[in-house]
Amino acid sequence: MAKEITRKKPVRLVRNKFLTGILTLLPIYITILLVRFIVGIAPDIPYLKSIPFFSNNEVLASIIEFIVALLVIFFIGLVVSNVVGKRLFAFFESIMEKVPLINTIYTSSRQIMQTLTMPGKGNFKQVVFIEYPRKDLGTLAFVTAYSKSKSGEQYVHIFLPTTPNPTSGFMLFVKEKDIRSSGLSIEEGLKTLISGGMIAAEKNQLP
């Protein structure tokens, strides 16, 4: 039993650092993509395939690039998990938050990632359909909380993200009777949203 627990620790450590790296890099990556799109800058990243030796070994080059990407993600997760790394990353974030345009994109991306991974209140509770922007149009949305009006009527707090980039959207108060369950898990809802509907179940819960 003790040996099994000992074996699981390195696996759990690698997994946690890797996830930390992804959550750290993803808002930065989204910011870079959107800024390039808005400003019109074409990506100019050197790849191994551009090196003569690897130009005839594309499979080997792709494998090495994939391994390097995994190592970079793990290393970033390892760095930002310690005290010094957290301070350095906090300094980096403070700079990002002061740059016009970038601060909006980066902050929004980071908040979405924190919402998706934060336990308790921050989690999306359910994926639902609402009639928006007009009657008979079904729109996918996420339940974030509940409240009651002065008259005691139940309201559902809805986050209505944009697609394919869910870093912006609308917050709506919708009467509980006006929402319909989608039957989707949070993960399925996000896949459907980010893919623009290309990854979706063949049947939905709409009438």
Secondary structure, 3 states (H helix, E strand, C coil): CHHHHHHHHHHHHHHHHHHHHHHHHHHHHHHHHHHHHHHCCCCCCCCHHHCHHHHCCHHHHHHHHHHHHHHHHHHHHHHCCCHHHHHHHHHHHHHHCCCCCHHHHHHHHHHHHHHHHCCHHHCCCEEEEEECCCCCCEEEEEEEEEEECCCCCEEEEEEEECCCCCCCEEEEEEEHHHEEECCCCHHHHHHHHHCCCCCCCCCCCCC
